[in-house]
Amino acid sequence: MKVNTTVYRENSTSDGLNFEFDEISICPMCKHAIKPFKMYGVYYSTGQNQKNVTLLYRCQNCYDSFILQFDDVYSTTTRSMFENTTKHVKISPIKFKDQTFDDLINNTSPTFVKIYNQALSAETQGLDEIAGIGYRKALEFLIKDFTISKNPDKEDEIKKCLLGKCINEYIDNPQLKTAASRAVWLGNDQTHYVQKFEDKDIDDLKLLIRLTVHWISMILETEIAATIEPRR
């Protein structure tokens, strides 16, 4: 949602700048949906006709404070440059929260959980160019750890096998095979100079990883259910 606010030049209470921007709706500290409370705002010049803005907010849920920064901001009265006022360039600090997985996934591939959360931490800090590579590595550990657990006699072959071939040869469940193979396609895109799937991004990769996790969990849970014997 766009909001309009007025900030004043640093060390001034009269030289105001009115600008409009997309208000943050998720607290970077507690991850709760919020209507943030602005405590302070200031703008300062960094060059000819260029103004930067810093806003100090407080979350109404966790009561932690955080800062939004905007570069090259123009007053909303300068309509020809209005588009330059709509996006923040930095939020700080950002508190990272681990993604949790069920015990079946934790026990099957603890390395997947570790790498996934390192990639998530990188993404949270704005390191989007390396986060995708981390998600791709996490996916490989998840799939290979799972297939090794089902084919312990093929451990050496699976470890050396290309991931796509591993999925084709060692995964029979069609839903898991679909989710995992597509996740590999998008994951590989994150590591290459030229992308094949220009209309997909890291969020699509994470969705497919979640689906892969889901189907692996379903398979493992079904195997546990199958151990229940009938009673007379």
C-alpha positions in Angstrom: 0.0 0.0 0.0 1.3 3.4 -0.9 1.6 6.0 1.8 2.5 9.7 1.8 4.8 11.1 4.4 6.8 14.3 5.1 10.4 14.3 6.3 12.6 17.3 7.1 16.2 18.0 6.2 18.6 16.9 8.9 19.0 19.6 11.6 16.0 21.5 10.3 12.3 21.7 11.3 11.1 23.8 8.4 12.7 22.4 5.2 10.3 19.6 4.5 10.1 16.9 1.7 6.8 15.2 0.9 7.1 11.8 -0.8 5.1 8.7 -1.5 6.3 5.1 -1.2 5.2 1.5 -0.8 4.8 0.9 2.9 6.4 -2.2 4.4 3.7 -4.7 5.6 5.9 -7.4 7.2 8.1 -6.7 10.2 11.8 -7.6 9.4 12.3 -8.5 13.0 9.3 -10.7 14.0 8.0 -11.5 10.5 4.5 -10.5 11.6 2.0 -8.6 9.3 2.0 -5.0 10.6 0.9 -1.5 10.1 4.3 0.1 11.2 4.5 3.3 13.3 6.8 6.0 12.0 8.9 7.5 14.8 11.3 9.7 12.9 12.2 10.7 9.3 15.0 12.7 7.8 16.3 13.5 4.4 19.8 14.7 3.3 21.4 15.6 0.0 24.2 13.6 -1.5 24.6 15.5 -4.8 23.0 18.0 -7.1 19.2 17.5 -6.9 19.6 14.1 -5.2 18.0 13.5 -1.9 18.1 10.4 0.3 15.6 9.6 3.0 15.9 7.5 6.2 12.8 6.5 8.2 12.8 5.0 11.7 9.8 2.7 12.4 8.5 0.7 15.3 6.7 -2.6 14.9 3.3 -2.6 16.7 3.6 -6.3 17.3 7.1 -6.9 18.7 7.9 -3.3 19.5 11.4 -3.6 17.9 12.5 -0.7 15.7 13.9 -0.8 12.2 15.1 1.6 9.5 14.1 2.1 5.9 16.4 3.9 3.5 15.5 5.4 0.1 18.0 6.8 -2.5 17.4 9.5 -5.0 14.0 10.6 -3.7 12.0 13.4 -5.2 9.1 15.3 -3.8 5.6 14.2 -4.9 5.2 17.7 -6.3 7.7 16.7 -9.0 5.3 14.4 -10.8 7.7 13.7 -13.8 10.1 12.0 -11.3 7.3 10.4 -9.2 8.4 6.8 -10.1 11.7 7.4 -8.2 9.9 7.7 -4.9 8.2 4.3 -4.6 10.8 1.7 -3.5 13.0 1.4 -0.5 16.6 0.3 -1.1 17.4 -1.1 2.3 15.8 -2.4 5.5 17.9 -2.9 8.6 18.3 -4.8 10.8 16.7 -8.0 9.5 16.3 -10.8 12.1 16.8 -14.2 10.5 14.5 -17.1 11.5 15.3 -20.7 10.6 12.9 -22.7 8.5 11.8 -25.7 10.5 11.2 -29.2 9.0 9.6 -32.2 10.5 11.6 -34.9 12.1 11.4 -37.2 9.1 13.2 -34.7 7.0 15.6 -33.7 9.8 16.6 -37.4 10.3 16.7 -38.3 6.6 18.9 -35.3 5.5 20.2 -33.1 8.3 22.7 -31.5 5.8 19.8 -30.4 3.6 18.3 -28.6 6.6 21.6 -26.9 7.4 22.4 -25.8 3.8 18.8 -24.7 3.2 18.8 -22.4 6.2 22.2 -21.0 5.3 20.7 -20.1 1.8 17.7 -18.6 3.5 19.9 -16.5 5.7 21.8 -15.2 2.6 18.5 -14.4 0.9 17.2 -12.6 4.0 20.3 -10.4 4.0 19.8 -9.5 0.4 22.5 -11.9 -1.0 20.1 -13.1 -3.7 22.9 -13.9 -6.2 24.3 -16.7 -4.0 21.2 -17.8 -2.2 19.9 -19.6 -5.3 23.1 -21.6 -5.5 22.7 -22.6 -1.8 19.1 -23.8 -2.4 20.3 -25.9 -5.4 23.0 -27.5 -3.2 20.5 -28.2 -0.4 18.2 -29.8 -2.9 20.9 -32.2 -4.1 21.6 -33.3 -0.5 17.9 -33.9 0.2 17.3 -36.0 -2.9 20.6 -38.0 -2.6 20.2 -38.6 1.1 16.6 -39.8 0.5 17.5 -42.1 -2.4 20.5 -43.5 -0.5 18.2 -44.3 2.5 16.0 -46.3 0.1 18.9 -47.9 -1.8 21.7 -48.3 0.7 23.4 -50.9 -1.6 23.7 -48.2 -4.3 25.2 -45.5 -2.1 28.4 -45.0 -4.0 26.6 -44.9 -7.4 24.1 -42.3 -6.1 26.8 -40.1 -4.6 28.6 -39.9 -8.0 25.4 -39.7 -10.1 24.2 -36.5 -11.8 21.2 -35.3 -9.9 18.8 -35.5 -12.8 19.9 -39.1 -13.5 19.5 -39.9 -9.8 15.9 -38.7 -9.9 15.1 -40.7 -13.0 16.7 -43.9 -11.9 16.0 -44.0 -8.1 12.6 -42.2 -7.6 9.4 -44.1 -8.6 6.8 -41.8 -7.1 5.5 -39.7 -10.0 4.6 -36.6 -7.9 8.0 -36.6 -6.2 9.7 -37.1 -9.5 7.9 -34.2 -11.1 8.6 -31.8 -8.2 12.2 -32.8 -7.8 13.1 -32.7 -11.5 11.5 -29.3 -12.0 13.3 -28.0 -8.9 16.6 -29.2 -10.4 15.9 -27.4 -13.6 15.3 -24.1 -11.8 18.2 -24.8 -9.4 20.6 -25.3 -12.2 19.5 -22.0 -13.7 20.7 -20.3 -10.5 24.2 -21.5 -11.2 24.5 -20.7 -14.9 25.5 -17.6 -16.8 22.5 -17.8 -19.2 19.2 -18.7 -17.7 16.7 -21.0 -19.5 13.7 -20.0 -17.4 13.7 -16.3 -17.5 10.1 -16.1 -16.3 11.0 -18.0 -13.1 12.9 -16.9 -10.0 14.1 -18.0 -6.6 10.6 -18.1 -5.2 9.6 -20.6 -7.8 12.6 -22.7 -6.9 11.7 -22.6 -3.2 8.2 -23.6 -4.0 9.4 -26.7 -5.9 11.8 -27.5 -3.0 8.8 -27.3 -0.6 6.9 -29.7 -2.8 9.8 -32.1 -2.9 10.0 -32.0 0.9 6.3 -32.5 1.1 6.3 -35.6 -1.1 9.3 -37.1 0.6 7.5 -36.6 3.9 4.4 -38.2 2.6 6.3 -41.3 1.3 8.0 -41.7 4.6 4.8 -41.2 6.6 3.0 -43.8 4.4 5.8 -46.3 5.0 5.3 -45.8 8.7 1.5 -46.3 8.3 2.1 -49.5 6.4 3.8 -51.0 9.4 0.6 -51.0 11.3 -0.8 -54.6 11.4 -4.4 -55.5 11.5 -5.8 -56.7 14.9 -8.4 -59.3 15.5 
